[in-house]
Amino acid sequence: MTSLALESVFAEPYELKVDFVQRRNKTECDLLFIREGIDIDPLTASGVGAVDVAAFALRLCAWSMNRPRTRNVQLLDEPFKHLKGIEDNRRVLKMVNELSKQLKIQVIMVSDERIPREDIIESSQRVFEVTKRRGISKVKVL
C-alpha cells in the first residue's frame, strides 16, 4: 500500500523496502526507499514530503491490520506539511479520498492551504475554516 501511495502522488516515486535485521539479539525493521535499484535512507536522502506520504500509508496499513479494529477514524494534523508543489498536493488529496473510500475510514485532517481552496472543497466531503480574532475562534463551514 505504501509503494502504491507514493506512486499515486509522485511522478518519480520511490518504492518502500522493508528489511528485518538482527541487532542486539533482537529483530528490528529497517524502512528504506528504493529508486533505480538503489537503497535510500528516507530521512536523510529523500524529500521529506515522500516521508510524509509513506508515513500516512504505513499508518493506514497498521490500522487495517488491527484485530479487532479501532474506530474507523483517522485524525491527522498537517500530515503532508512537507509536500511541495500544487500538483503533488492535489494528487495527495485524491489519494487520501480514494483510500478513505476503499478502507471505509473517515479522515479528519487539519491542513494549511497549499493548493487553491476550491480544490480542497471539491475533494472533501466537508471543510471547516477556523479563524481566530482577539483570542476567539470562529468556525465557518465552506
N, C-alpha and C positions, 0 to 999 in steps of 0.2 A: 504494500500500500504506500509506503514511503517513497519508493522509487517512482511509482505512478504519480504521486502528488508533485514530486519535483519535476517530472516530465510534463505535467499539465500546466506548470507555471513558467518554466524557463525554456528559452529557445535552445540553449546548450545545457541540458540538465546533467546533474550528477546522478549516479546510481548509489544506493546505500549498500554497504558491505558490513556484515556482522561477523566478527571473529571472536570465538570463545577461546580464551587462552588461560593457561595455568600460571598463576603468580602467587607466591607466598602460600603454597599449598591450598589455594582456592581457585575456583573457576571465575574468571572475570570476562566481561564483554567489552570489546573494542568496537566502536562505531566509526566507520571510515566512509568517505565518499570516493567513488571511482569515476574518473573521466579519462577516456582514451587509454584504458588499461593501466592507469597509474593510480595508486592509493594516495589519497589526500586526507590530511587531518582536517576535519570540518572546522574546528575552532581557530586554526591558525592560517590555513591556506585556501579557504573558500570565502565567498561573500557571506556576511552574517545573515542576509536575507534568506539564503539557502538553508542555513541552520534553523531559522525561524519556521520555514515551511516543513522541514524534516521533523522538528520538534512537535509541531502541530499534528502531523500524520502519525508519529510514534505515540502521542497521547491518545489519539483515537484508536490506534491498534491495541494499546494496553487496555483501554476501556472495553473494547469489543471482545476481549478475551476473558474479562471478569465473569466469574460464575459464582453466585448469582450476580447479575449486573446491577450496578448502582443506577440511580435515576438517569434517564437519557437526556441529560442537560450538561452542556459544557459552558462554563463561564470563563471568558478569556479577556484579559486586559492587554490590549495592544499586542496581539501575538505576532504581528508581522511588521513591527515598528522599524526593522532594519531593511525591509524590502524597498528597493528603489525602482523608479520608473512607473509611469502610468499604466503601461500595458501589462507589466508583471503584476501590479496591484489589481487590475481588472481581472486577470486570469486567476489570481488567488481568491477573489470573491466568488468567482464562478466555481472554483474547485471546492470551496467551503460549502457553497449552496448544494452542489451535487453530492458531496459526502454526507451532508445533513439529510438529504432525501434518501439516499441509499441505506444509510445506517439507522434511519428513523430517530435522529438525535437533534435536539434543539440546541442551537449555538447562540449564546448571548455574548456579544463581543463589543468591547469598548475600542474605539478607533479614532484616530485623528483623520483628517481628510487628506488623503494622498492622491485621490482621484476626484473628478468632478462629483459634486453632491448628487446629481441626477443618476449617476452610475450606482452609487451606494443605495439610493432609494429603489432603483429598478431591480437590484439584485437581492433586496432584503424583503422580508415579509412586513417588518415594522421597523421604523427608525425613530429614535428619540434624540432630540437635540437638547443638550443640557448646557445652560449658560449660568454664570454666576455674576451677580452685580451687588455690590455693597454687602457681601457676605451672605446673600440669599440666592439659593439655586432656583432656577426656573427650568421646567421640563416642557418641551413642546413636541408633539407628535408630528412628524413630517409626512 
